[in-house]
């Protein structure tokens, strides 16, 4: 199982966001992590722009988006942006994308959120044509009519990972993509719901075994502070409270909220939780650092303790 870290813009003005992301990704590469995953936060920095910036300052580490929402732009626009970012990274982009959630697409953007799986299938038709390097995209399906010259080719094969939470999307991810990027999936949900469905679909389509990327919060702390870490996870990462998609995914597992998904405690407890995810079939962990503390200095110290422990653990797992 490969270990990666989430790097996002977090707080601060735009200049500070860029500086922080560059500092974090150069640390991650030097520390030996396999992958960095950049979330697309609805109110904040563009994930593919962040990937391009990070690619210019690194040489080895894979850079993935987790995930770009489809409805926010035409597939040709996304294809151009992804191919450009892939070139900027020297071919190290893993394009995570998906149909997002109603509270983003409908409530924030004012766009329809209907038949997201059908939209994703039609969107992939356009992206596949854009990524195949033929120089033209000629696609007519139920959603798109595209006749677009495109001379911008990927520098290498561009892997696509779908945010796939339910059975229909997991089947589509197995049939048409290289894997899935998950959030709110615990070990049982991965082992009993995600892996069987996506693997069966990939095998039926004659595709390689899919990547299973699971995102979880992680906090290195004393055993008597585990509840504090879980409470903080629920306070700052509680998307499940407003997302039916995440609620349905939680129903497949034992976790009831993101706090239950948090790998918190000492080094042995975190390593044991990672092993359970590996045993469930996860190929990649995407770790969201979750610091705890009563003030800024304590939060910063907690973040650095956790990430140094993760770097050592990732080295042991390789």
N, C-alpha and C positions, 0 to 999 in steps of 0.2 A: 504494500500500500504506500502510495506517495503522499507526502505531507506538503501542503501549501498553506499560505497565509492570505487572508483578505487584507487588501490595502485600499482604503477609500479616502475621499477628501476630508471627511470629518469637519471640525469647526475651523473658523478663521476666514480671513479674506482670501481672494483668489490667489494672490501671490504666495501667501503662507501655505495654502493647500498644495500648490505645485511643489514648493520646497519640501514639505513634509512627505509627500508621496515619493519624490525622488530619493530622499533620505531613507525612507522605509524600504523601497525596492532594492536599493544598492546594499542595504544591510541584509535583506533576505537572500540575495544572490551570494553575497560573501559568506553568509551563514550556512549555505549549502541546501537551502530549500529547493524543491523541485519546481514549484509553481506559485505564482501570485494570482489571486482572483480579485477582480475589480468589480464591485457592485455598481449597478446603475441606480442611483438614488434619485427619485422623481424630482426632488427640489434642488439638485446639486450638479456637480461636475460631470461632464460627458465621459462615459467609461472608455470608449474607443480612443478619444483624445488622450485620456490618461495613459492608456496602453502604449500609444505612439510615443508619448513623452518618456515613459519608463523604458521602452525599447531602445531609445537613443542613449540611455545611460547604463545599459546592461548588455551582457554578451551571451549568456547561457540560459537563464531561467525562462520557463514558459510563462506567458502572460495571457490570462483568460478573463473574459467578461462573464459576470454572474448576476443578472443577465440583462441583455439589451431587449427592451419591449418592442414587439413587432409593429404594433399599430401606430406608433409615433412617427413613422416615416415610410415612404414608398420603398419596396424591396430593392429597386435599382439604386436609390440613394444609400441604403444600408450596405449594399454590395460594394459600391465605390468606396465607402468609408472603411469597410472591413478590409478590402484588398489593399487600400492605402496604409492602414495601420499594420497589416501583415508585412508589407514591404519595409515599413519603418522599424519593425522588430526583427528583420532578417528571417521571417518565416516562423516566428515563435508564438503567433497568436492562436489561441483556442477560442472560437467564437461561440459563446454561450448566449442563447436567445430564447425568447418565449412570448406567449400571448399575455403575460402579466396578469393583473387582477382588475376586477370591475371598479374598485375604488380609485385606481389610477387612471385607467383608460376612459371610463364613463364619467366618474365624478370629477376628476381633475382636468382631463383633456376634452371632455364633451364628445367623445367618439363612441360609436356603438360597440358593445361587448357582447356579441352574439356569435355562437358557434365557433369558439376560439380554436378548436382542433381543426375544423375545416379551413379556417383562415390560415393556420400554420401550415397545413398541407399545401395550399395554393401558394403561399409565400415561399415555401421551400422549392417549388417548381421554378420560380424565378431565380432564386439564389443558386440553385444547382446549375442552371443555364449560364448564370453570370460567372460562376467559379470554374466552369469547364474549359475556359480558355479558347473558345471557338471564335470570339470576336463579335458575336451578336447574340442578343437575347430575344427569341421569338417564342412567346408563351401566351396562350389564350386558355384560361380556365374560368371557373365560376366567379372568381374575384378580380383577376387581373387580365388586361389585354396589353401586352408589352411587345413592341417591335423596336428594340433599342440597340444600336451599335455600342459595343463596349470593348475597347482595345486595351483596357487595363486588366492584366492577367495576374492571378496570384503567383507569388514567387515560388511557391511549393504547394502541395496539397493543403487545403485549409480545413481543419477539423471543425465540425459543427456539433454542438451539444445543446439539447433542448431542455428547458425547464419542464419536466414532465411529472405531474403529481398523481393524476388519475389513470385508469386503465387505458382509455383511448389515446391519451398523449404518450403513455409509456409504449404502447404498440407502435405509434408513429415514430417515436424516438428510436426504437429498435429497427424499424424498417428503413428509415430515411436518414438517420443521423449517426454520430459516432458515440453517443452516450447521452447521459442526462446530468443536469446540475440540480441538486436537491437542497431544500431548506425545510426544516420542520419534520424531517424523517429520522426516527430513532432506529435502533438496531433491528427491532422486530419488523418495523415497517419496511426497512430495506430488504431484509431476508425473506419475508413472506409475501410482500406486495410488489416491490420495485424489481428486484433481481429476477424473479421467475417470469414476469410479464415482458420486460424489455429484452431479456436473453432469448426467450422463445421467439419473439418477433424478429430479432436479429438473425437467429438461426434459420428461421423460415425464409427470410429474405436473402440468405447466403452472405450475410455480412459478418465481419469479425466480432468477437466478444465486445460488448459495449463498455465504455468507461462509466463508472458510477461515482459521481463527485458529490460528497455529502458535506454540507456546511454545518459547523457546530461552534458555539462559543466555548472558550477555554479560559480557565482562571486557576493559576497556581496559588494556593492559599493553605492555611492551616485547616485541619479537619473541622474545627469549631467555627470556621467562617464560610463553610460551604453553603449554608442557607442564605447568608448575605450575598454570595455570588449569584445564587439562583434568583433571589429577589431582584438584584440589579439587572440580570438578564431579562426578567419579565418586565421591568420598568422601561428599559431603553430599546428592547428588541421585540416587543410584543405584538408583531403583525398578526399573529394568529387570532387575536381578539376581534379583528375586523375583516378577516379574509376567509370566506367559506372554503376556498381551495385548500388553505392550510388546515382548516378544521377537519375537512374530509381526510386529508393525509394523516393527521394525528389519530383519527379513528382506526387506522390500520396498525397502530403501534401501541405502546404502553405509556408514552409521554403525553401529558395533557397540556403542556405549554413549553415555551422555549427554555424556561428554567430547568425543566426536567431533561432537556437535551444538553444542558451545559455540562462539560467535563470539568469538574472542579474538585480541588483537594490537593494532596501532595503528589509528588512525581509518580509514585506507584499507582495511585488511584487514576491519574490521567492516562498513564500507559495502559492500564487494564481496560479503561473505557475505549481507547483507540483500538486495542486488540479485538474488542467485541465488534466494533464497526468493521474491522478487516475480516473477521470471521463471518460477518453477515453478507459480505460480498462487495464492500466498498473498495474501489480501486484508488481513489484520491480523497483525502480529507482536506477541506477548505476551512481553516481555523480562523475564527473571529476572536481576536484578543479581547478579553473582558477584564479590565482592571477594576479593583475595588479600593476604597479608601474614603476618608472623611474630608480630604482636601486635595488640591491639585498635586502637591508634592507626593502624597501617598498614592494617588492614582498613577502618576508617572512611574514611581518606583515599582508598583505592582505590574504595570505593563512590561517593564524591562525584565523583571524576574520571570514573568511568564514566557516572554519570547526567547530568553536565553535558555530556559528549560526546554522549550519546544525545539530549538535548534539542536540541542544535544540529543533529544529523543529522535528527531528526524534522522540524524546521523546514525543512531543505533539501528533504526529500522531499515536502512539502506543495505 
